Amino acid sequence: GVKVVEFDYANRRTLRDAVADSQIDLVVNLAQRRPAGKADPNYAMRRMAVDFGIPLVNDQRCAEMLVDALDALPAGAATALYGKQPLNIRTPVDVKSWQQYLDMRK
């Protein structure tokens, strides 16, 4: 499921500790304007995501496409994928490694 997590952006140490202690898998931050400075909460959230290696979506169109893609998965597939359980999903096209692609071009 999805859980909205709110943090105290004013205190960087508290923010870092809270993020380190929580299980955040994805940050969606759709700020409407560029931050005025490092004190801006949107800047702090995006920076925190980057610092902790958490996937970040900060574009509305990309967020919509991600939601559509997750919605198109069979029920439970996203949970199984995250949990490293085998999925019975076939991709519509054959997926090749980069090396296979390069070999095809020779």
N, C-alpha and C positions, 0 to 999 in steps of 0.2 A: 504494500500500500504506500501511499504518499503521505508524508507528514511534513507540515510546515514547521520550521524551526526558527525561532527568533533569538537574536543575540544582542548583547550590549556592545554596540559598535564603538562607543566612546573609549572604552578601556581595551587596548590591544591585547594585553596579557590575558584578560578575562575571555576575550574573543578566541584567542589561540587555544586556551585551555578547554573552552567549551567545544570547539571544533574537534580538537584532538580526542576528547572523551566521547563524542557522539559518533554515530555511524552514518555519516552523510555520504551518499553515493553519487549525487548529482546536484549541482547548483544551477538554478535558473534565475538570472538576474536581468530583468528587462528595464533598465534605467531609461528614462525618456530624454535625459540630457547628459552631456559629458560632465563629470564631476568637477566642482570648482577647486578641489584640492584633496589631499590625503585624508582629511577629516570627514569627507563625504561617506555616508554609510554604504552606498553602492560601490564606491571604490574599495572600501574595506572588505566587502563581501567578495568581490571579484579577485582582489589580491589574495585573500585568504584561500580561495579555491585554487589559485595557481600555486601558492606556497605549499599547500598540502597535497597537490597532485589530484585534486578532485575535478572531474569533468565539469566544464562550465559552458552553459548556453546563454549567450547574451544578445541574441538577435531574435526578434519575434518570429520572423519567417522560419528560421531554423528550429525554433521551439515548436512551432506548429507542425513542421514536417516530422520532427521526432515523436511528437504525440501521435500523429497519424500512423507512423511506422510501428510504434509500440501497440497501438490499437489494432493494427492489422495482424499481429501475431496471434496464434491460437491461444485460447485461455490457459494461463499458467506458464506459457513459454518464457516470458521475461523472467519470472521467478526461477524457473529451472535453469535458464541460461546463466543468471547471476550466481546460482548455487552450484554451478559446474556440473549439473546433472545432464545426462545425454538427452538430446532433443530429437524428436522424429519430424523434423522440418527439413524439407528439401528446398534448396534455392532454385529459382526459376531458370537460372543459367549456370553452366559449369563455372566454378571459381577456380582460377589457376594461380599458382604462386608467381611472384615476380620473375623468378628464374625461368619458369615454364613460358611465360610471356616473351622473355628475351630470346629464348631458344626458338620460338615460333617465327621470330623475325629474321632469323639467319637464312 
